[in-house]
């Protein structure tokens, strides 16, 4: 894995991740998409729910 954030996201695409937000909330699911601002699309493992997270709220993303 390279150290550049967007490269890490590309390598993690369609894999399970845990995302921690500034407010302390945590989301766990499959990374379905992202953009250059690190806005994230997270799907639950069953694919029933999709969450869009603004990149400026993200503290950590753990593959």
Contact map, one row per residue, 1 for C-alpha under 8 A:
111000110010000000000000000000000000000000000000000000000000000
111100110000000000000000000000000000000000000000000000000000000
111110110000000000000000000000000000000000000000000000000000000
011111110000000000000000000000000000000000000000000000000000000
001111111000000000000000000000000000000000000000000000000000000
000111111100000000000000000000000001010000000000000000000000000
111111111110000000000000000000000000000000000000000000000000000
111111111111000000000000000000000000000000000000000000000000000
000011111111100000000000000000000100000000000000000000000000000
000001111111100000000000000000000000000000000000000000000000000
100000111111100000000000000000000000000000000000000000000000000
000000011111111110000000000000100000000000000000000000000000001
000000001111111000000000000001111000000000000000000000000000000
000000000001111100000000000001111000000000000000000000000000000
000000000001111110000000000001100000000000000000000000000000001
000000000001011111000000000111100000000000000000000000000000001
000000000001001111100000000111100000000000000000000000000000111
000000000000000111110000011110000000000000000000000000000000111
000000000000000011111000011100000000000000000000000000000111110
000000000000000001111101111000000000000000000000000000000111100
000000000000000000111111110000000000000000000000000000001111000
000000000000000000011111100000000000000000000000000000001110000
000000000000000000001111100000000000000000000000000000000000000
000000000000000000011111110000000000000000000000000000000000000
000000000000000000011111111000000000000000000000000000000000000
000000000000000001111001111100000000000000000000000000000000000
000000000000000001110000111110000000000001000000000000000000000
000000000000000111100000011111000000000001010000000000000000000
000000000000000111000000001111100000000001111000000000000000000
000000000000111110000000000111110000000001111000000000000000000
000000000001111110000000000011111100000111100000000000000000000
000000000000110000000000000001111100000111100000000000000000000
000000000000110000000000000000111110000111000000000000000000000
000000001000000000000000000000111111111110000000000000000000000
000000000000000000000000000000001111111100000000000000000000000
000001000000000000000000000000000111111000000000000000000000000
000000000000000000000000000000000111111000000000000000110000000
000001000000000000000000000000000111111100000000000001110000000
000000000000000000000000000000000111111110000000000111110000000
000000000000000000000000000000111110011111000000000111100000000
000000000000000000000000000000111100001111100000011110000000000
000000000000000000000000001111111000000111110000011110000000000
000000000000000000000000000011110000000011111111111000000000000
000000000000000000000000000111000000000001111111110000000000000
000000000000000000000000000011000000000000111111000000000000000
000000000000000000000000000000000000000000111111100000000000000
000000000000000000000000000000000000000000111111110000000000000
000000000000000000000000000000000000000000111111110000000000000
000000000000000000000000000000000000000000110111111000000000000
000000000000000000000000000000000000000011110011111100000000000
000000000000000000000000000000000000000011100000111110000000000
000000000000000000000000000000000000001111000000011111000000000
000000000000000000000000000000000000001111000000001111101100000
000000000000000000000000000000000000011100000000000111111100000
000000000000000000000000000000000000111100000000000011111100000
000000000000000000000000000000000000111000000000000001111100000
000000000000000000001100000000000000000000000000000011111110000
000000000000000000111100000000000000000000000000000011111111100
000000000000000000111100000000000000000000000000000000001111100
000000000000000000111000000000000000000000000000000000000111110
000000000000000011110000000000000000000000000000000000000111111
000000000000000011100000000000000000000000000000000000000001111
000000000001001111000000000000000000000000000000000000000000111
